[in-house]
Amino acid sequence: MTVRPTARPTLAIAGTSIAALVLAACGGSSDADTAADASDSSGTLSHVHGLGIDPADGSVYVATHNGLYTVAKGQKPKLIGDRKDDFMGFTVTDESTFAASGHGAPGSGRPGNLGLIETTDAGRTWTSRSLSGKGDFHSLDSASGTVYGYEGGRIRVSSDLESWDDRATLEALDLAVNPSGGKLLATTAEGVVTSTDGGRTFSKGAKQMQAFVSWPAEKSLFGLSTSGKLSSSADGGKSWKELTAVPGGQPQALTAVNADHILAATMAGVYESRDGGKTFSELAPLAS
């Protein structure tokens, strides 16, 4: 595909397909480009697709519609490198090492679908690893040296970022793998579904709806609902305990670093919790 698609959709209500769930959080391409321009001039972010923390130095990274940024409380977001690509799928795999996917910025000469790209210098430079011009991962997660991706309605798995094993076909928004790599979750219109065979098959969906999920420790799983309410689960998603509402309403991304440290993005901004999701403080606002 050579044209840039609309940005990542956000879940709405159960019983309909993912493709029809609410309008894309980033809107159409013209609206997105306008907001991206506003982001450049105002020093704020727009259209968050992913969050992560570099274990090398604790820096917070925000993957957006127009580039990868670092954010810190009381400071303006800082663009990393000079690539204003649309970073869709994003995951931190090691110190200063990230895997991502998305769409090349207009005029950059990069393909509409970037495939799987990797950085080993914390986002300053990127290398194409596979599926350039073909792959468009909208969700990425990793555990134990294996990367799990959602691309083109399929679960795809790789241990070397070059060859991919195609597994289950389903309509999902987000993926989360447990630290051991033994279980994979996907958020769907029927609820959170679970795989215990690496994404080859999935159970029926749990009743509680989550838009985004993150699994930093075996007994610490977090979910962010379609209305921005954060919940935790100690049993792999079988049951959930509601914790609090993240400010800003409609969610855009969620990453839990550990049982206490959680990052969340909503339509209003990027927020951080240091107390296991009981309270959140703003790291950076989003352009309206």
C-alpha positions, -999 to 999 in steps of 0.1 A, spaced: 0 0 0 15 33 -10 -9 58 7 -9 65 44 -39 49 61 -59 65 89 -43 60 123 -48 33 148 -85 27 158 -98 27 193 -122 1 208 -158 12 215 -186 -13 223 -187 -51 222 -206 -70 195 -192 -52 165 -161 -57 144 -129 -40 154 -129 -22 120 -161 -5 130 -153 3 166 -154 40 172 -137 65 149 -99 63 148 -84 81 177 -63 101 153 -91 108 128 -86 110 90 -53 118 74 -60 155 68 -70 160 104 -40 140 116 -16 161 95 -31 193 108 -27 181 144 8 170 137 17 205 125 2 219 156 23 195 177 55 208 160 47 245 167 33 241 202 57 217 217 30 192 225 23 157 212 -6 144 192 -19 109 183 0 85 206 4 49 193 29 35 218 48 41 251 80 27 265 108 32 290 144 26 281 159 4 308 193 19 300 184 53 316 147 53 325 138 78 297 101 77 286 95 73 249 63 82 231 56 68 196 33 92 177 18 99 143 47 122 135 78 108 152 93 92 183 96 116 213 110 116 248 90 132 275 97 143 311 76 161 336 80 199 332 98 197 299 86 200 263 86 167 243 118 161 223 118 146 189 144 118 186 164 119 154 149 135 124 123 109 113 87 122 115 73 89 104 40 75 117 52 51 144 24 26 149 35 -6 166 63 0 192 80 -20 219 112 -18 239 131 -50 236 164 -42 254 186 -14 266 184 14 239 169 -12 216 133 -8 202 113 -25 175 87 -5 156 65 -4 126 45 23 108 44 45 77 71 66 61 66 104 64 54 121 32 84 131 11 108 109 31 113 84 4 105 56 28 77 31 20 41 36 30 45 4 51 78 3 70 76 -33 79 96 -41 110 123 -16 119 148 -16 148 170 9 166 199 0 189 207 36 198 175 47 215 157 59 183 185 80 168 188 57 138 167 29 125 174 -2 104 148 -21 83 148 -57 95 120 -72 74 87 -68 55 97 -33 41 69 -20 19 47 -49 30 42 -51 68 21 -28 89 22 -39 126 -3 -20 147 7 -37 179 40 -52 191 51 -68 223 81 -89 233 93 -114 259 122 -138 262 138 -127 229 106 -132 209 86 -104 193 48 -108 189 30 -86 164 -5 -79 151 -4 -72 114 -30 -75 87 -55 -92 110 -29 -119 119 -7 -128 148 29 -129 136 58 -141 157 96 -137 152 127 -145 172 151 -127 148 130 -99 134 136 -113 99 115 -144 95 79 -145 107 56 -173 117 20 -165 109 -4 -178 135 -41 -170 144 -63 -147 124 -85 -124 144 -97 -88 148 -78 -72 177 -65 -39 188 -37 -46 213 -14 -75 224 3 -83 256 26 -113 264 35 -124 299 72 -122 310 78 -159 304 63 -158 270 39 -186 279 6 -166 274 -5 -140 249 -35 -117 253 -54 -98 226 -81 -72 231 -111 -78 208 -147 -67 205 -157 -98 225 -133 -90 253 -98 -101 262 -88 -134 246 -60 -157 257 -36 -179 239 -14 -205 256 3 -218 224 20 -187 212 -9 -171 194 -19 -201 173 -53 -204 190 -73 -182 214 -99 -188 241 -133 -171 240 -132 -135 252 -136 -125 288 -166 -104 295 -148 -73 307 -137 -51 278 -102 -37 277 -88 -15 249 -51 -19 258 -33 -44 280 2 -46 295 18 -75 314 50 -65 333 50 -93 359 33 -127 361 8 -115 387 6 -79 376 -15 -75 344 -30 -41 336 -59 -32 313 -71 2 301 -108 2 292 -125 20 263 -135 48 287 -100 51 302 -105 32 334 -74 13 346 -78 -22 360 -54 -49 373 -55 -87 372 -35 -111 393 -48 -142 374 -39 -135 338 -71 -117 329 -97 -141 343 -108 -114 367 -102 -77 370 -101 -51 398 -108 -15 388 -82 9 401 -89 44 388 -98 65 358 -68 79 339 -74 116 331 -84 125 296 -110 99 287 -106 78 255 -73 58 257 -46 57 231 -18 35 247 -8 17 278 26 3 291 33 -10 325 70 -11 334 65 -31 366 37 -35 392 41 1 404 52 21 373 26 26 346 24 48 316 -9 57 299 -19 80 270 -54 94 265 -69 120 243 -57 147 267 -21 136 274 6 112 285 3 102 322 25 83 347 17 64 379 43 54 404 19 38 429 5 9 409 -22 29 391 -38 45 422 -29 80 410 -15 96 378 4 127 370 7 144 336 41 140 318 30 159 286 -3 172 271 -16 162 237 -25 188 211 -63 191 207 
